[in-house]
């Protein structure tokens, strides 16, 4: 964590000497916005680092009964009131930056209560300018809408090349304008991950509808993502943890129909994690499909929760053919018991664009992708 402050009156030659001797990226971050000379130095030294990982998160202060002060992160307002906490507005956010030379933390402090939109955006751009808007490998977006207006966040990140975006904050869909801004940011990402909003707390601390991201309802009325937003995002990869209810499979069915009609053409992998029993008939209802034998093995590029892409073998599955001839393979897999209940987790996965195809007959791998072209 950066605790000291470097002011413009400091000698840049001394700072440069300190940076060279200590190889401290934190120092570079802190001085990056003060002079043209420092910016040139940053550009010359940061560019070779390549892709970076950035994580935004707020530290929320809670006061219990007006006496003891404790520190939490990503705490739900409803949960705070339930246990007698007074939610205090955060006055700063932390940015965690992972680069090839190590991890660094940078503090964005809000000195003024009533900043203009330009000042807010300039505050965020201090970091983005440091990295010359380089391609961001992954970005975790938490609950920092109280610190920066939605329009500022959207304008700051629009046009950036982002690999994987994880929406990790509890309240990122509580505000309609902020939800729109986040969706705009995610639209430029290759992969989007919507994990459970708060997996560390049992359901007794949160209402059931708030525990998981549920899609099929309006994000602007019920704090949830709706199907049209997923179509609008048009990411290469999507992964969503859905709430246990029949509408999850119905939405997946509608999603497939929209894809079949010719939308979401960038999509290569889609995974819906469902708590409860999945009926494959409901997923494929009114969709022409072909059940493939288990001996047919196809390899796809799949990204995990960490954003890393791996080659995954898929045996069998159900093929759905779109109007333009593109084929999607649907696979339903039971993956285990959830830690907080008796239900089972199921993966409903959609794979597009295989990189290899093999037909295994009595242990012999025959037909390959190249031979089928």
C-alpha positions in Angstrom: 0.0 0.0 0.0 1.2 3.5 -0.8 1.4 5.5 2.4 3.6 8.5 1.4 2.9 11.2 -1.1 5.2 12.5 -3.8 4.5 16.2 -4.5 5.2 18.1 -7.7 8.0 20.2 -6.0 10.1 17.1 -5.4 13.2 16.9 -7.6 12.4 14.6 -10.6 16.1 13.6 -10.9 16.0 12.3 -7.3 12.8 10.5 -8.0 14.2 9.0 -11.2 17.3 7.9 -9.3 15.1 6.3 -6.6 13.0 4.5 -9.2 16.0 3.1 -11.1 17.7 1.9 -7.9 14.6 0.4 -6.3 12.7 -0.7 -9.4 9.5 0.5 -7.7 6.5 0.6 -9.9 4.6 2.1 -7.0 6.8 5.2 -7.2 6.2 5.4 -10.9 2.5 5.3 -10.3 2.6 8.1 -7.8 4.6 10.5 -9.9 3.0 9.7 -13.2 0.7 12.7 -13.3 2.9 15.5 -12.4 5.3 16.4 -15.2 5.8 15.7 -18.9 9.3 14.4 -18.1 7.9 11.9 -15.6 5.3 10.8 -18.1 8.0 10.2 -20.8 10.0 8.2 -18.3 6.9 6.1 -17.4 6.1 5.4 -21.0 9.7 4.3 -21.7 9.8 2.0 -18.7 6.3 0.6 -18.5 5.6 -0.3 -22.1 7.8 -3.5 -22.0 5.6 -4.9 -19.2 2.9 -5.7 -21.7 -0.5 -6.8 -20.4 -1.5 -5.9 -16.9 -4.2 -7.0 -14.4 -6.1 -4.3 -12.6 -8.5 -4.7 -9.6 -10.6 -1.9 -8.3 -12.2 -2.3 -4.8 -13.6 -0.1 -2.1 -13.0 -0.4 1.6 -16.3 0.2 3.3 -16.3 1.5 6.9 -19.0 0.3 9.3 -19.7 1.7 12.7 -21.5 -0.6 15.2 -23.8 1.2 17.7 -21.8 4.4 17.1 -18.8 3.1 19.0 -16.5 0.5 17.6 -15.4 1.0 14.0 -14.6 -2.0 11.8 -13.5 -2.4 8.3 -15.2 -4.6 5.7 -15.1 -4.9 2.0 -18.0 -5.5 -0.4 -20.6 -5.3 2.4 -24.3 -5.2 1.4 -26.1 -2.2 2.7 -29.1 -4.3 3.7 -26.9 -6.7 5.6 -25.3 -3.8 7.5 -28.6 -2.4 8.6 -29.8 -5.9 9.6 -26.9 -6.2 12.2 -27.1 -2.6 13.5 -24.2 -1.2 11.4 -24.2 2.3 10.2 -22.8 2.4 6.6 -20.3 5.2 6.1 -19.5 6.5 2.7 -16.0 5.4 1.6 -13.5 8.2 1.0 -11.1 6.3 -1.1 -10.6 3.3 -3.3 -7.7 1.0 -3.8 -6.3 -0.2 -7.1 -4.4 -3.4 -7.1 -2.1 -3.7 -10.1 -0.4 -7.0 -11.1 2.5 -6.7 -13.5 5.4 -8.7 -14.7 7.6 -7.2 -11.9 5.3 -7.9 -9.0 2.1 -6.7 -7.4 1.5 -3.1 -6.4 -1.2 -1.2 -4.7 -2.2 2.4 -5.5 -4.6 4.5 -3.5 -7.1 6.8 -5.1 -8.2 9.3 -2.5 -11.1 11.6 -2.8 -9.9 14.9 -1.3 -13.0 16.9 -2.3 -16.6 16.0 -1.5 -18.0 17.7 -4.6 -15.7 16.9 -7.5 -16.8 17.6 -11.0 -17.0 14.8 -13.6 -13.8 16.0 -15.2 -11.9 15.8 -11.9 -13.2 12.3 -11.2 -12.2 11.1 -14.6 -8.7 12.8 -14.3 -8.3 10.9 -11.0 -8.9 7.6 -12.7 -6.9 8.4 -15.8 -3.7 8.9 -13.7 -3.4 5.2 -13.6 -4.6 4.4 -17.1 -2.3 7.1 -18.6 0.6 5.4 -16.7 0.0 2.2 -18.7 -0.6 4.0 -22.0 -4.0 2.3 -22.2 -2.1 -1.0 -22.8 -4.2 -4.2 -23.2 -5.6 -5.2 -19.9 -5.4 -9.0 -19.3 -8.1 -9.0 -16.7 -10.1 -6.5 -14.6 -12.1 -7.2 -11.4 -14.8 -4.6 -10.9 -16.1 -4.2 -7.3 -18.4 -1.8 -5.5 -16.9 1.6 -6.4 -19.9 3.3 -7.8 -20.1 5.5 -4.7 -16.6 6.8 -5.4 -16.8 7.5 -9.1 -19.9 8.5 -11.1 -21.0 5.9 -13.7 -20.4 8.2 -16.7 -16.8 8.7 -15.6 -16.1 5.0 -15.3 -17.6 4.4 -18.7 -15.7 7.2 -20.4 -12.4 6.1 -18.7 -12.5 2.5 -19.9 -14.3 2.8 -23.2 -12.1 1.8 -26.1 -9.6 -0.2 -23.9 -8.7 -3.7 -24.9 -9.7 -5.9 -22.0 -9.2 -9.7 -21.8 -11.4 -10.8 -18.9 -13.8 -8.8 -16.7 -15.0 -10.2 -13.4 -17.9 -8.4 -11.7 -17.2 -9.1 -8.1 -19.1 -6.4 -6.1 -22.4 -6.9 -4.5 -24.0 -3.7 -5.5 -22.9 -3.3 -9.1 -26.4 -3.6 -10.4 -28.2 -1.6 -7.7 -27.9 1.7 -9.6 -29.3 1.7 -13.2 -26.8 4.2 -14.6 -23.9 2.4 -13.0 -25.3 -0.9 -14.5 -25.4 0.7 -18.0 -21.8 1.9 -17.6 -20.5 -1.5 -16.5 -22.3 -3.2 -19.4 -20.6 -0.7 -21.8 -17.2 -1.6 -20.2 -17.8 -5.3 -20.5 -18.9 -5.0 -24.1 -15.2 -4.5 -25.2 -14.0 -7.5 -23.1 -13.3 -10.9 -24.6 -14.6 -12.8 -21.6 -17.1 -11.9 -18.9 -17.5 -13.7 -15.5 -20.4 -13.1 -13.1 -19.5 -15.0 -10.0 -21.8 -15.4 -7.0 -22.2 -12.0 -5.5 -21.0 -13.0 -2.0 -19.9 -16.6 -1.8 -18.2 -16.1 1.6 -21.5 -15.5 3.5 -24.2 -18.1 4.0 -27.7 -17.4 2.7 -28.9 -16.5 6.3 -27.0 -13.2 5.9 -28.5 -12.3 2.5 -31.8 -12.7 0.8 -32.0 -15.5 -1.6 -32.5 -13.3 -4.6 -29.3 -11.4 -3.7 -27.0 -14.4 -3.2 -26.6 -15.1 -6.9 -26.8 -13.2 -10.1 -30.1 -14.2 -11.7 -30.8 -13.4 -15.3 -34.1 -13.2 -16.9 -35.3 -10.2 -14.9 -34.7 -6.5 -15.4 -31.4 -5.2 -14.1 -33.0 -1.8 -13.6 -35.9 -2.9 -11.4 -34.8 -6.0 -9.6 -31.0 -5.7 -9.6 -30.5 -8.5 -12.0 -29.1 -9.0 -15.5 -31.6 -9.6 -18.3 -31.2 -11.6 -21.4 -31.0 -8.7 -23.7 -27.9 -7.4 -21.9 -26.0 -10.7 -22.6 -26.9 -10.4 -26.3 -25.8 -6.7 -26.3 -22.5 -7.6 -24.7 -21.5 -9.9 -27.5 -18.4 -11.3 -25.7 -16.3 -14.2 -26.8 -16.8 -15.9 -23.5 -19.5 -15.7 -20.8 -19.8 -17.4 -17.5 -22.8 -16.8 -15.1 -23.7 -18.3 -11.8 -27.5 -18.5 -11.8 -30.0 -18.8 -9.0 -31.9 -22.1 -8.5 -35.1 -21.8 -10.4 -36.7 -23.2 -13.6 -36.4 -19.8 -15.4 -32.6 -20.4 -15.7 -33.1 -23.2 -18.2 -35.9 -21.3 -20.0 -33.5 -18.3 -20.4 -30.8 -20.6 -21.7 -33.3 -22.0 -24.2 -34.2 -18.5 -25.4 -30.5 -17.6 -25.5 -29.8 -20.5 -27.9 -32.7 -19.4 -30.1 -31.3 -15.9 -30.3 -27.9 -17.3 -31.2 -29.4 -19.6 -33.8 -31.1 -16.6 -35.5 -27.7 -15.1 -36.1 -26.9 -12.9 -33.0 -23.8 -13.0 -30.7 -21.5 -14.2 -33.4 -18.3 -13.6 -31.3 -19.3 -16.1 -28.8 -17.0 -19.1 -28.4 -17.9 -20.4 -24.9 -20.8 -19.9 -22.6 -21.3 -21.5 -19.2 -24.4 -21.2 -17.0 -23.8 -22.6 -13.5 -27.2 -23.7 -12.0 -28.0 -24.8 -8.5 -30.6 -27.5 -8.8 -31.5 -30.2 -11.3 -31.2 -29.4 -15.0 -33.5 -30.8 -17.6 -31.8 -31.0 -20.9 -35.2 -31.3 -22.6 -36.1 -27.8 -21.3 -32.8 -26.4 -22.5 -33.3 -27.7 -26.0 -37.1 -27.3 -26.2 -38.3 -26.4 -29.8 -34.7 -26.5 -31.0 -33.6 -28.9 -33.7 -30.6 -30.7 -32.4 -28.5 -33.8 -32.9 -27.2 -36.0 -30.1 -23.6 -36.9 -30.8 -22.1 -40.2 -29.6 -19.6 -40.2 -26.7 -16.9 -41.5 -29.0 -16.9 -38.2 -30.8 -14.3 -36.0 -29.1 -14.0 -32.3 -29.9 -11.5 -29.8 -28.5 -12.5 -26.2 -27.7 -10.8 -23.2 -26.3 -12.4 -22.6 -22.8 -11.6 -19.9 -20.2 -11.8 -20.5 -16.5 -12.6 -18.3 -13.5 -9.1 -17.0 -13.5 -9.4 -15.9 -17.1 -6.9 -18.4 -18.5 -7.8 -20.2 -21.7 -7.2 -23.9 -21.9 -8.0 -26.7 -24.4 -11.0 -28.7 -23.2 -12.1 -32.0 -24.7 -15.8 -32.5 -25.1 -17.2 -36.0 -25.6 -20.6 -36.2 -27.2 -23.1 -33.5 -26.4 -26.0 -32.0 -28.4 -25.4 -30.0 -31.6 -27.6 -27.1 -32.5 -27.1 -25.6 -36.0 -27.6 -21.9 -36.7 -29.1 -20.5 -39.9 -25.7 -19.5 -41.2 -24.3 -23.1 -40.7 -22.5 -22.4 -37.4 -22.8 -25.3 -35.0 -22.9 -25.0 -31.2 -22.3 -28.0 -28.9 -24.4 -28.1 -25.7 -23.2 -30.1 -22.8 -25.0 -30.5 -19.4 -22.7 -31.8 -16.6 -23.3 -32.4 -12.9 -20.4 -31.0 -10.9 -21.2 -31.6 -7.2 -23.0 -30.6 -4.0 -23.0 -26.9 -3.0 -21.5 -26.1 0.4 -24.5 -24.2 1.7 -27.3 -26.6 0.8 -28.5 -30.0 -0.5 -28.8 -28.9 -4.1 -26.4 -29.9 -6.9 -24.5 -27.6 -9.1 -24.8 -28.2 -12.8 -22.9 -26.7 -15.8 -24.9 -25.9 -18.9 -22.1 -25.2 -21.4 -22.2 -24.0 -25.0 -19.1 -24.6 -27.2 -18.5 -23.0 -30.6 -15.6 -23.3 -33.1 -13.8 -26.6 -32.3 -10.0 -26.6 -32.8 -9.8 -30.3 -33.2 -12.2 -33.3 -33.9 -11.5 -36.9 -33.3 -13.7 -40.0 -33.6 -12.6 -42.6 -31.1 -13.4 -46.2 -32.1 -12.2 -49.0 -29.8 -9.5 -46.7 -28.5 -8.4 -45.6 -32.0 -8.5 -41.9 -32.8 -9.6 -41.6 -36.4 -11.2 -38.6 -38.0 -9.5 -35.2 -37.4 -10.6 -31.6 -38.0 -8.2 -31.1 -40.8 -9.5 -34.2 -42.6 -13.1 -33.0 -42.4 -12.4 -29.7 -44.1 
